Amino acid sequence: MPYKVIIIGSGPAGWTAAIYAGRAELAPLVFEGKEPGGQLMSTTAVENFPGFPEGIQGPDLMDQMRKQAQRFGTEILSQTVEQVDFSTRPFKVTSQGRVYEADAVIISTGASARRLGLESEQKFYGRGVSACATCDGFFFKNKKVAVVGGGDAAMEEAMFLTRFATQVVLVHRRENFRASKIMQDRVAANPKISIIRNAEVLEIFGQDATRVTGIRLKNTLTGEVSELETEGVFVAIGHSPNTKLFENILDLNEQGYIKTKPGTTQTSVPGVLAAGDVQDSVYRQAITAAGSGCMAAIEAERMLREV
Amino acid sequence: MSLELNEANFDSEVLQSTVPVLVDFWAPWCGSCRSMAPMVDTFAAEVDPGQLKVSKCNADENSALAARFNILAIPAFIIFKQGQEVARFSGSFSPEEFKEKVMSHLKV
């Protein structure tokens, strides 16, 4: 017997879809994937999710969504999907060599932190290079660190790191920041944060392979190369959608996001729906992801009723 | 249940252990650590205790140990054999990837 609905991904979009599908007695199956809970698992206080006037910790919010989905009969597999076949119905989803079938699939694989793409970044990953200030900032007490990026996330990481580090250097490859005015103002007012503009990271270097000691920067205007001493490098240069699995299967836009029919969560394959950051390069909020997860579940339910 | 490590028992449980030891350095404020925890517990229950001891160390409460082993990112998984670090990896993994990574260091 195929499942009625399979949901791939376990961020706010995936769990909301599961809550709605579960309440509609569709007994959904959720594949949690490689980063269970999604991006909110590496945040601290979420202050803009309605219903939590005092804020809520990102991981706590995700725990609660997961529990709520379970309450309505969601089956959960802590596995990653390796392959999908949407060419015939029922759709096929493969994980750990086993094939699962479903009448409808909701894709909520989200987005993952982008990396610089340097070999030296890979080499020092977890040894001074980090993509999660809230996880790793603690280990940089009384050290000097660098944050690479120019958006709100980079500003937030820089602010957060001032709790531990003696000095935080924000490195941005352009002149102007993408970050909101309020975050830029907070950063500018913080005496522990200094800013280097128009600088591209060429290389991260260190002592053998266990400790970062600095980064090599290139001024994008003059071409001048300089070195910045730092023991930590926090990369906050945005996110890219997790759509590798769906290349040549679903229509994606130039940035790799899944295309959906405006006002719906329908992809280029009828019966396959997409919700959350995997199809949204504009809003990218927990609440918008949850909203589109709800839409996807309702669309799946209506479609299954018609079949 | 995996063994809880602290500054008092680390040397005897890990460095002087006759079987290889996997140490999961984690902290309560680390979301990825929390999402990896159930998987590590499942793994601990499955593994032959004569082959590998699975343990965890709260890096927040035991910051001296974190500093001693140069922990700069969590979750960090370190495998010790005869008191020596033989492998280290950090980040989020699927259960199968995790198992494979750990088991590959236990051979020979």
Interface residues (C-beta under 8 A of the other chain):
Chain A: G33 K34 E35 P36 G37 L40 M41 S42 T43 T44 G58 P59 M62 S78 Q79 T80 Q96 Y125 G126 R127 G128 S130 C132 T134 C135 D136 F138 F139 F140 T210 R211 G232
Chain B: A27 W29 C30 G31 S32 C33 R34 S35 P38 M39 A59 D60 S63 A66 N70 I71 L72 A73 I74 A76 R88 F89 S90 G91 S92 F93 S94 P95 E96 E97
